[in-house]
Amino acid sequence: MIEVLLVRTSLPRFVSRSGARPGAGAGPALRSGVRPAAATLLAVALAAVTLGPAASPAAAATIPAGAGSYTDSRPAGTQGPTTNTGAPVTPKVTAAARNNPVPTNDWWSSLAFQRYGDNPYSTPMYGHPLTYQAKASGLEVGYPTTPAIVGDGRQYEYAHKADLTVGLTGLNSPDTKADAWSDWTVTPYWADGSRTFRATIGHGMPFVYAKGSGGDARITTASTPTVFSDQGNVLGITVAGHHYALFAPTGADWNVSGTTITAGLAGKDYFSLAVLPSTDALATYRKYAFSFVTGSQVSWQTTGGNVRATYTLTTEAREGTERGTLQALYRHQWLHTTDALTPYTYVSPRGTMKVRESASFTTSQRNNGVVPALPVSDGVDRARLTGYLNEVANASDPFSGATDTYWTGKALGRLAQLVPVADQIGQTATRDKLLGLMKGRLQEWFTAGGASEFSYDKDWKTLTGYPASYGSDTELNDHHFHYSYYVYAAAIIAQYDQAWAADSAWGTMVKHLIRDTANPSRTDSAYPFLRGFDVYAGHSWASGHQGFAAGNNQESSSESINLSAGLVLWGSATGDNNLRDLGSYLLTTESEAITQYWFDASQQVFPASFGHDTVGMVWGSGGAYATWWTANPEEIHGINVLPVTGGSLHLAREKAAIKRNIAEMERENGGPAQEWRDLLWEFEALADPASAKAKWDGVNGNYEPEQGESKAHTYHWINTLNAVGAPEMTVSGDIPTSAVFSKNGTRTYTAHNHGSSTRTVTFSDGKTLSVPARSTAVSTGPGGSDPDPGNPDPGNPSTGNTFRLKTGGVLTTATTDPAGADTIASADGVNRDGTPYRPNVYEIKRVNGKVSAGAATAFRLRVDAGTRVGLAPQVRVSYDLTGDGTFDRTETFRYFATDPVNGWEEYTQAAGVRATTGSLGELKNGTVRLEIWNALGNGTSQVQTGTDAAVLRIPYV
């Protein structure tokens, strides 16, 4: 796919890895995600420049937008969306959907964007737990459950492999179009002149809801199925080890002939299928077989330092009256919900998915604050900082020759970070000079007719900046990356000059960029709702066409966060609380997705066979220790850090993961960072400021900054955090522009008030801070002394030998996690005494310690069986002394017979030891595991998490 390489590379990029940032949305469809050598790419690019000229556009009209303007036709000699051969392409949608803005950059975008001319259907689409691919005869459906490690160990993937294809008898459609879509569902459409077929699919949906005319329902399996249940119109089959249920209308009957399964529809036009977590789930899933999903919608609310989001499916009853359904929640969702979940689970590239029996669920998370700058501190030498600021402000070209949208954005971001820093130390002339530079460059881009401008594409409902870069024009890649810098810079300007940001001035153009990338409206006819942000997956996607075997992808999650942080600051500065709260929702949600899926902070997502602690890229099918342009470890680790801003503080929630990340980078790199050292110092400072400062001091300013960074910002960042401590993420303020830092028992509180009157900010630990209008305030006070709240170093027994159970299968020494409860699966009427059966597993890795003489394993758990009779939770504790995957010591305790009265009961080691194997010994990078299951009975029970009555104490010091 040479042409993809062409649009994705820029010849100067090959000069040095240190400046390379070719985006994350396009590139060769390689499973490994690793590019060929630079010399090869250069040769390919040079060979491909003979592609034909772009079609001449019609004369462009200029559309006023406040003081700015954009055009309604591309500049001469440029291109819009194209196929891989360079031919112009328009959205591949049905007539019914033609006027609806297409949410490109989604998990299913290949349905609408025909990137490859020889594939009018789709590439694999990863809905999770199911995967899909459209073809002439219908929709392939798969459920990948076994990961593959590819690309020299650099990528793990659960690749799409069809278990079956769902369609109609005789269906042979020349293409597949997108017929309807909502926040996380889509309905592909097939038509061949005699038959029509639709199938509604979505994230977290174990069901495929089908509707067709002109033929019988047809399921073609990849191998001869095993029938485990035949109830006429309900058929249970097993294919490739996966269990499916097929549901035809009442009165119909499924017929199995080899690998073909058909059913007449008894005069109806609908049927459905579901992937089952187990064969015994058939009765539960049958209940919802005809409660057809018709749409999906998220709503969010930010109040009092918390972000709540509710995810709702709309349904219609095709038979009977049932309107409920089943949803599989991703890890980043079920970690933050108190809604009841069933014992059913699925495998996915994002870890375990848990099933809820309801059409909606709600998550609640602490709001991650965004501040314009770190607080003023005595750790910064003002004279030295002034010198660094002057280097940037007085440079002959502060924009470093940038002409395209991405590199211009990077330069704007570099200047924007220095404005509040200059203001903080009284360098108002430098502050105003930087503001002037930013205004001038933004106004050039925001005015049509010059060397740089924005152009609106009425077919794709998108605003593209020209000169474009990295496929932002031809593939609709990376708009949220590029425009994040413009929005963030505009927000900093608005903090100091509200008139500039007014709609009558330049604010309207800023809002166009926001509407293009993160439109909160579902009724805006000019732009789609949240173009690139996948509300159910919890993060953005970078590719505009999703034309890869591995699905869509996102490399620089941090540049996506940059847009969310910009929305928080822009909304706060302009008084637009809706945009401010949208930014908080996007940032808080994506922060947890990054924590789990890029950094695997809980070590519960990446397959055990994948030998990395982080990925540079997340794919629909998995993740890759890679970037689009280099295999250099510094860029692989740094690409999900840049740009470092006041919106980067969220990363400090998982300090142990930061330390692992830096350690892995140095192992892979053969030593400390050299090229992107400033970014990685700043990253490390969020967990260990003293270590980062030592590295800064060791170089003493003698290095070349990353192109979006400056010595001024890096010096201020590291030395400020060294003075005030790392961010204290267990405390939040009741406005999103606030943050807390902690060092040696002292907390530093800061908040910026963009409003026109003084306000009091209240923090969740009870601290209050009076903040004058349009100012930043800082205060200190006593606080928790834990330098790593919520994420202690599991290898440091000084933090305690007592671990709490944390929802999500984690043991932790943290005492700040929210209280919750996990469901313990039923024993299914079989005596499971002594043998774990569908246990809840809680685990902590990398534990070091020596056996404490005379001590023994102890636990305190609160369990509840409700009114169920004859249940018996049972615990087994296991020790893997060296972390090699083999448990050297196991201790199984006697079960605890619960009573049938509502209320928590306490289960401890006093029940007695039933059996032991092996011996205790010194823990060296070891693993400790607690399993709890029901030994008896036919019902589920619960166990508390996140409380002091949900603890395991190990006999170690």
N, C-alpha and C positions, 0 to 999 in steps of 0.2 A: 504494500500500500504506500508507494513512494510519495504520492501526492499528499498524504497526511503528514509525512515527515516535512515536506516543504512548508506547509502552512504553520508548522509547529516550531520551526527553527529559524533563527536569524543569524546570519553569518558571523557577526561580531561575538555571538554567544560562545563560539568555540575558542576564543582567545584565552579565556580564563574561567575556571570553574567558580571562582569566588564571586563573580558578579552574575552568574547564571540564574535566571528564574523564568523558565519558559512556561510557566503556568501548569495547570493540572488537568485540563479538560480534554485534550486530544493527544494524538500520537499514534504510533503503530499499535495494532491490536495484538500485542504480545502478552501472553499469560504472565510472563515474568515481570512485566512492567519496567524492565530495564532497557535503556536505549543502547544501540550499538555504539561502538567507539566514535569519537568526535570526527576522526578522519573519514570514516565511512559515511557519517551523516553529511559531512561537507560535500563529499563526492556525489551523494544522492541529491542533495539540494541543487548543486550546480547542474546536474544532469536533467533536473526537472524544470528548469526555468523556461523551457520552451513551451509550456502550457499556453494555450491560446489567450488572446486578450479578452478582457471583460467586455460584456455588451455595453454599449453606450447608453447611459441612462437618459431619461427625458429631462427636459429643463427643470431644475429644482425650484420649488417655491420655498420661501423663507417664512417660517411660522414664528410669530412673536411669542415670547415667554418672559413676562416681566421686562426687565432691562435687557434680557438676553434673547436668543433665538436659536432655532434648529431648522434643518431642511427636511422636506418630505421625499427627497430622492438622494441617492448616494452621490458623492463627488465623482467627477469623471475619472475613469481608469480604476475604480475600486469595485469590489464585489460584495454581494450579500451572501446569504446561505446558498450553498452549492452541494451537488453530489461530489463524490470523490474524483470524478472526471472533470469537474469545473463547471458543470451545467447548472444553471439556476434551478432552485427547488422551492416549492411552496408547501405549506402544511398538508399532510396526507390525512385529511379528515373527511367525514361524511358531510353531505349538504346540511344536515340538521345541526352540525357543530361548526359550520363554516365561519360564523360571526363571533365565535367564542375565542378569546385569546388563548393560545396553546401554552401551557406551562412547560416550556422546554426545560432542559436540565433536570429531568425527573428520572425516576427509576424505569419508566416505560417510554421514554421519549422516542425510541426507534420506531414505535408505531406511527408517529406523526412526521418524523424527519427521516426521509429516505436518503441516507448518506451514501449508501452503496447501490448503484443503479441496478445491479443484478439481484437485489433482495427487496422486493416490494412488500414484504411481510413484517418481520422484525428480527432483531438479534435477541439473544436470551435476556429475559427480564426477571429480576430477582425480587419477588414479592415477600418471601419468607413468611411461613416456612416453605411455601411452594415456589417453584420456579416455572417459567413459561417461555415458550417461543411460538410465534405464529407461523403457520405454513399454509399451503393451499387447501389442505383437507380439514383445517381447524386449529386447535390450540394444543400444543404439546404441554404436558404437565409433569413436573418432576419434584422429588423431595430428596435432595442430596443430604446424606447423613454421615458420610465418611470423608474427611478432608484429604486432599492430596497436597504434598509439598513439592513445589516446582521451582524452576528458575534457580538452580543451584542452591536450593534451600531458602531462597529469598522471598517466596510467596506461598501462602496457603490459600487454598480455594476449595469451596464446595460447588464444583462446576455443575451447571445444568445438564442433566441427562434425563431424557424423557422416559417416564414409567408408562405413560399412556398418552394418547391424543384424543381429544374430545371434539366432536363435530356432528355432522349429519350424514346419513347415507348419501353417497354420490357427490358430496360437496367438493368442488374444485375451483376455488376462487382465484382470480388473477392477482389479487392483492388483499391486504388487510388495512383497514383504516381505523382511526380513533373516532368513536361515535359519541362518547360522553365521558366526562371525568369529574372527579371531585377532589377533595383534599388529599386522599391517598388511595382512591380507587380509580379504575379506568375500565371502559367497555370497548374492546375491539369489535370490529364488524367485518363480516365476510359476505360476499354476494357473487354468485356465478351465473345469474340470469334466470335460474330455476329455483335456487335456494338462497335464503338469507340466514345468517347465524350471528348471534351476539353472545358474549361471555363476560360477565362482570367479575373482575379479579381485584385484589388489593393487598396492601401490606397487612400482615397479621391475620389474613383471612384463610382459614383452612378449607373454605368452600369455594367452588366455582359455580356461579349461577348462570345457567345457559337458557337461551331462548332462540328458537329457530322455526323456519317454515320451509316446506317443500321436501322434507325427508324425515326419516325416523332418527331418533337419537342413536349415535354411534360412538363407541369407545373402542379404540384400537390399542392393545397393550403391547409393550416392548417384548414380552415373552409370555408364554402360556400362563394365564393366571390360575391361582388356587382359590376356589370359592370356599369361604368359611361361613357364609350365611346367605341363604336364598329365601327371601320372603316375598317373591313375586315382583312387586315394583321397587323393592329394596334389596340390593345385592351387595354383599361384602366380599371383596377380593383382596388377594395379596399378590403384589407384583414386585419383583426385585427386593423382597424383604420388607416392603412398605404396604401398609394396609389402607385400602380405600373403600368408601361406601358410595354406591351409585343409587340415585333416587329418581325414579320416573313417577309421573302422576298416578294417582290412585286409579286402579283399573288396568294399568299397563303391566307388562311383564318383560323382564330382561331375558334375552336369549344369548347363551355363550357358545361360540363356535370357534375353537382354536384361540386365536388372539383377537377375534372380533366379537364385540358385545353390542347388541342392538336392542332397542325397545321402541315399539310404536308408542305414540304419546297420547293415545286414548282421546283424540280430539282436542288435546291441549297443545300448547306451543312451548312448554318449559320442562326443564329437568335440571338436576344439580349433581355434583359429586363433592366428596370431602376426603381429605387425608386424615386418617385416624391415628391418635397417639398409641392406641392398642385396640385389639379386636373387641374388648369388653366395653369400649366407649361407644359402640354402634348405637345403642339405645338413646344415649344422650344426644348424639349428633343427629339422629333421625328426627328428634323433636324440632330441629331448626332447618330441616331440609328444604322447606318451602317458604321460609321467612327470607325472601329475597332482598339482598342489600341493594339499595337504590342510590345511596350517596354517603359521604363521610364529611365530617366537619369538626375542626378544632376551635375552641374558644379559650381565651386566656384572660387572666386578671392579675394585676400586680398591686398588692396592698401590704403595708406594714412590714416591708422587707422580705416578703414571700411572693413567689410566682405560682399560681394555680392554673392548671390547664385541664380542660375536659375534652375527651375524644369521643365522638358520638357517631354511630352508624344509623342511617335511616333505612327502614325496611318496609316491605309490603308483604302481606300474607297471600301467597298464590293458592294455598289450600289451607283450610281451617282459619284460626284466628291468631296463631302465634306470631309475635312481632319481635321477639328477642333474637339473640344470635350468640355466637361464640367468637371471641377475639383472642389472638395470641399476642401477648405483650412482649416487647423487646426488654432486654435487661435494664436499659436506662429508664424504662417506664415502670417496671414492677418494683425496682428499688425505691421508687418514690410514690407508691400508692398504698393506701390502707384499705382499698376495696378488696372484697373477698375474691380469692382465686381458687380454681379447681386444682386437683392433684395432677391434671394433665399437663404435659410439657412437650415441646418440640425441640429438635436440634436446628441450629442455624449458624451462619458464619459470625453472628454477634453473640454467641453463647446461647444458653438455654432460654427459650421462650416459654412463658407460662400463660395458661388459658384462663380467661374470665368468661363466665356465663352471664352475659349482659350485653346490651347494645351500647353501653358507654362505660367509661372509667375516668377517674380524675387523678392527676399527679400534683404533688406540692413540693416545691424546692425553695431553699433559701436563695434570695436574689443575690447574684454576684455583682458587686458594685463596679462602677466605672468612674475613675477620677481623671480630670484633665491633666494632672501631674501628681507625682508623689509629693508628700507633705514637706514643707520646709524643715530642715534639720541642721544641727551643728556639725554634721559629718561632712559637709561640702565646703571646700575652700572656694570662696566666692571669686577671688582673683583668678584662680586657675580656671574655674568654670567660665568666667567672663572671656578669658583668652580663647577657650574652645568655642564659645558662642561666636566670637568675632571671626574665627576661621570660616565658619559657615556663612554668616551674614555678609562678609566682605569678599567671598569667593568670586572669581571672575565670571563663573557660570554656576550659580547655585542649583541649577537643574541638570547639570552634568551632561548636557547635550541631548536630553530626553525629548523625543518627538511623539511617540505613540502613547496610547492610553495607559498602558501598564507602567512604563518607566516614568512617564510624567506623574502618574499617581504615586509611585515610590518616592519621587523627589518632593512632592507636596507633603507626603507623610513625614518625611525627614524634617522638613521645616516646621510642620504643625506641632511636633513633639517639643520643639524648642521655644515656642511662643510663651506658654505658661511658665516654663523654667526661667526664661529671661525676666518675665514679669515678677516672678517670685523673689529674685535677688535685686530688684530695682533697676534692671537694665531696660528701661522703657523705650529708649531710642532703638535699641536692638530689637526689642519686641515689635515695635511699629514697623521697622524695616522688614522684618520677616513677614509680618502681616501684609505689607504692601506687595512683596514678592508673590505671596500666595494669591492675593486678590487679582493681581495682574495676569498671572497664568490661568487662573480659573476663568476669568472674564474673556480671555482669548478663546478658550474652549467653549465657553457658553455663548459665543457670538458666531452665527453662521457666516460663511463666506471667506474665512481666512484659511491659513495653512492647517489649522486644526478645528474640527467642528463635530457636532453630533447630528446624526441623520436618522429619521424615523422610517421604519419599514412597516408599511400598513398590512402586508401579508402575515408577517411573523409577530406583529404588535411589539416591536422592540426598538430601542434607541441604541444605536451603535456609534461609538466614537471613531473618527478617522483622523489621522492614521491609526489603523487597528493593529492588533498584535496577537499572536498565538491563537489564531482561529476565532477571535472575538467577533469577527465579521462573517467568515464563510461557514463556521461551525457553531456560532453562538456560544462559544466557550467563555467561561471565566468572567462574565460581566460583574458578578458580585465581588470578585477579587479586585478587578480594576477600579470599579466605581467606589469601593469601600474607602479608598484613599481620598477621593474627591469629597465624599460626604463627611468624612472625619475632618478634613481640612476646613471645609465650610463650617462645621460645627465649632471649631476653634475660632474662626473668624467671627461667627455669630456671638460668641462669648464676649467679645470685645467691641463688636460693631453690629448692633441689632438692625440698624438701618440697611446695611449691606445685605442682610439675610431676609429682608422683607420680600413678600411675593411681588411687589411692584418693582423690586430691584432684581437681585440674583437668586432669591429663594425659590422662585418657580422652576428654574433650571435644576436646582438641587433636588427638588421634589420629583422632577421627571426621572432623574437617576434613581431615586428611591423607588418610584413606581415601577421602573423597569426591573429592578433587582429584588425588591422586597415589598411589593404592593400589598397593603393590608386589606384591600377591597376586592370582593368577589363580583362586584357589579360594574367595575371600571371596564369600559369597552375598549380602552386603548392599551391596557397592559394586563397580563395574567396575574392572578393571586399568587404571591410568593414564588416568583419564577423558579428560583434555584433551591429554595429551602424545602426539604421533604419533612413535613411536620411529624409524620409517624416514624420515619427512620431516625429523626432527631438531629439531622445535619443537612448540609447542602450537598448538591452534586455539581460538578464542574463542566462536564461535557454537555453540549447542547443537543447532540444527536444520539448519545448512548449507543454508539455503533460498535460495540465490542462483545466478544464472546464472554467476557467476565462481567458484563453489565456496565453500569455507569461507574464513575470514580470521582474521588476528590483527594487531592494531594494536600494543599495548604489549608488545613482546617482553620489555622490561625488568621488567614486573610479573610475567611468567612466571618470569624469572630470580629474582625476589624470593622466589618460593615455593621454588625449588631451594636458594637460599642459606639460607632459613629451615630447610629440612630438614637441611642440613649442620650448622647451629648447634644445632637441636633434638636431632638424633641425637647430636651430640657432648656436649651438656649432660646428656642423660638416659642416656648409655651405650648407646644403640641404634645400633650400628654399621651395621646393615642400612639404617636410614633415612638415616644419615649418608652412606653410600656411594651410596644411591639419589640423594640430592641432588647428589653430586659427578658422577654419570653424567649426570643431567638437565642440570645447569649446563654441564658441559664440552661436551656434545653441542649444546645449544641455542646456546652461545656461538659455535661455528663456523657454525651456521646463520645466526645474526644477522650475523656477519662477512660471510658470502657473500651472503645473500639480502635483508637489510635495508640493509646498508652497502656492498655490492659492493666490498669492500676490495681484491680482486685485479683489479677492473675486467674480469671475465670472465663476468659473469652478465647484467647489464642489456643490452638491445639497444642497438646504437650509435645508433639513432634516438630513444632515450629520453633526454631532456636533463637528467637529474638524477643526482646521486651517491648519493642515499639514497632510501628510501621510508618513509613513515609506516606503511603497511599492506602486508602480504603476503597475496595471494589465491591460491587454488588455481590460477588462470589466469595469475597474474603479480604485479604490485605497483603501488602507487599512491602518488604524492607527495601525501598527503592524510591527514586524520583524519576521524572520524565527525562532528565537530561544528564544525570550522573549517578554513579554508584558510590561516590565519595560519602563516607559516613557523616561528615560534618553537615552536609546539605540534607542528607536523609533525616537527621535529627533536628536540624535547624529549620527546615521548611515548615514545620508545624509549630514554630515559635514566632517567626517574623510576621508582622512587625511587632516589636515590643512597645506597648503603650499602656496607658492606664486601664485599658480593657483586657490586659493580659493577666491581671491579678487572679482571675479564676483558676489559673493553672496551679496556684499554691494550695488548693484544696488537697492535693495528693502529693505531698512532699516526698514520701518514700518513693513514689513512682518517678519523680524528678531525679532523685539520687540514682536510681537504677538506670534511668535514661542516660544520664551523663556518664555513668560508669561503663555502660555498654558502648557508647560512642567512643570513649577513650580506648576500650579494648579493640574495637573494630578499626579504629583510626591509628592504632599503634602509638598512642600518646595523646596529650591534650590537643584541643582544636587549634588550628593555625589560620585557616581561611575565614571561617565564620565565628571566630573566637568571641567577638563582642556579643553576638546574639546568644551564644551558649553560656557566657558568663552571666548575662542578664537572666537567663532561664534558671541557672543554678542559684542565683541570688534569691529567687522566690522560695527556696528551700533552705539554703545554707549561705547567707550573705557573707559570712566571714571567709569561707572558702573562695567565693567569687572575688571578693576584694583582694585576697592574696594573689590570685591570678592576674587581676588588673595591676596591682602594685608591681608584680614581677615583670610586667612589660613596660609599665610607666608611660603609657601613651604612645609607645613606638610600634604601631601596627597600622594596617590599612583597614578602615571601617567597611563593613558590608554596605552595599550601595544604598540601602534604605536607612542606614544608621549614621551616627555622628559620634565623635569622641565626647562632645558636650553632653549628649543624652546618656551615653553609656556610663560616663563618669558620674553624672548626677544620680542615675538609677542605682548603681552598685553602692555608692557611698551613702546614699540616703537609706537604703535598706539595711546596710551595715549599722547605721546609727539608730534606726527605729525598730528594726527587726523585720522578720518575714511577715507577710500578710497573715492575719488571724482570721481564718475563714469560718470559724464557728460563730462569729458575731457579725451581724449585719445592721445597717441603718435603715430607717424607714423612708429614705429617698435613695434612688439608685446611684446617685453621684456621691457616694460615701464609701469609706473603707476603714479597716482597723489593722494595726500592726502590733506585734508583740515581741518584746525582748527582755529577758531576765525578770519576768514578772510584771513588767510595765507595759501597758497598752497605749498606743498612740492612735487617737481618733481624728479623722479628717473628713470633711464634707465640703462640697462646693454648692453654693446656692445661686442658681441662675436667675432667681426671681427678683422682683422689684422691692421686696420688703424683707426684713429680718425674719428668719424662721428658726424654730428649734428642731433639731434632728435628734430623734430618740433611737438609741441602739438596743439591740436585743438583750444585752446584759444589763440594761437599766441606765447606762450612761446617757446624759443629754449634752448637746452641744449647740450653743447659740451661734448662728451663722448670719452675718450681715448680708444685705442685698448684694448680689453680683460679686460675691467674694468667697474665698476659701477660709475656713477656720480649722485650727488644729488644737488639740488638747491631749494631755496625758493623764493616766491614772492607773491604779493597781488593776491587775488582771491575772488570768491564768498563766502559769509559767511553762506549760507544755510547749516546747518549740515546734512541735509537729502534731497539732491537734487533729484527731480523726485519722491520722496516718502515721502512727509511731513506727520506728524502725523495728521490724519483727525480730531482728537479730540482736536486739539490745535488751537483755532480761532486766536491766535496771528500771525499765518502764513497767515492770511487774511480770509475775508469772501467772497472772489471772487474765483470761480472755473472755470477752463478751461474744455471744452469738449475735451476728449481724445478718439481717435479711439479705439474701443474695449468696448464702453459702460461705460466709466469711467469719473467721475468728479474728478479733481485734482487741488490742489493749486500749483502744479509744473509749472514752466515757461520754462522748458527745453525740453519738449517733441517735437518731430518733427511735422511740419505742415502737415496736410493731409486733406482729405475730405471723408465724408461718404455719401452713397446713401440713399435717402429717398424714400421709396416704393411708388408706384402709389396708388391713391385713387380708381382706377379701375372704374372710371366713376360714382361713387356714392357720394352723398354729405355726408362728414364725419365731418362736422362742429360741434365741441364740443365733439366728441367721438373719442378717439385715435384709429387709424386703422393701424395695422402693423407698429407701431411707432419705431423710433430709441430711445433707452432708455439709458440715461447716469446717473450714480448713484455714490454716495459716502456714506459710512457707518461710524458708530462710530463718529458722529459729536456731539460736545458739544457747547453750546452757549446760551446767553440770548438775548431776543428780544431787538432790538435797537429802542427806542422810536422815532416815526415819520418816520421810514424807511419803505421801501417796496421792494418786490422782483423786481429785474431788470435783464435784460439780453441784450446781444448784440451778434447777430448771423449774419453771412454772408451766404446767400443762393443763389442758382442759378438754374434756370429751363432751361437753354440753350435757345433754340428757341421754346420750347413747350408753348402752349397757355393755359391760364385758370388754372394754378396750384396755390396752396395756402398753403404754410407751416403754421402749427399751433403748438403752444407750450402749454404744461401743466406742472406746477411745483408742486411737492407734498412733504409734510413734514411728516415723521413718527417720532414723537417727542421722542419716547422711544426705537425705533429699534425693536419693537415687531411684525413687519410685517403689521401693520395697519396704513394707512396714515390718520393722524388726520386733515390735512389741504391740500386742493388742490386749485390751482389757474389756471384757463384756460384762456388763452389770445386770443384775436381776431386773426383770420388768417391774413396772409400777402399776398396780391395778387401780384404775380411776373409778370414781363414784359417778352415778348418773345425775348428779345435781350440778346446775350451772355454777360456774365460778372456778377460779384458778386453784390448782393444787400443786404442792411442792414435791418434786422428785429429786432426791439427792443420792450420792454414793452410799448413803446409809442403807439403801436397799440391799447392798451386798454384792460381792463379785461372783459372777456365775462361772467365768472361765478366763484364763489368761494364756497367752502364748509368748514365747520369746522373753528377752530381758531388756531392762532399761540400760541405757548407757549415755555417754555424752552426746548432746545434740550439736552437730556441726553442720550448719546450713540445712537443718532438718525440717521435717514437716510434721505438724500435729493435726489430727483429724478427729472430729466428733461426729458420730452418726446416731440419729434417733429415728426409730420406726415403731409402728404398732405391731406388737407381737401377737395380739389376739383381736378378734372381733371383725365386724362388718362395716365399720364407719370410720370417718376421719376424725382427727382431733387436732389440737393446736399447741404450739409451743411459743412462748414469748421470745422476743429478740430485742436487743438494744436497751436492756434494763439490768439493774444489779441483781435481778433474779433470773438471769440468763447467762450464767458464767461457768467456765471451766478453769480449774486451777491445776497446773501441772507440777510435779514434784521436782522442780529445778530451780536453781539460783544462777 
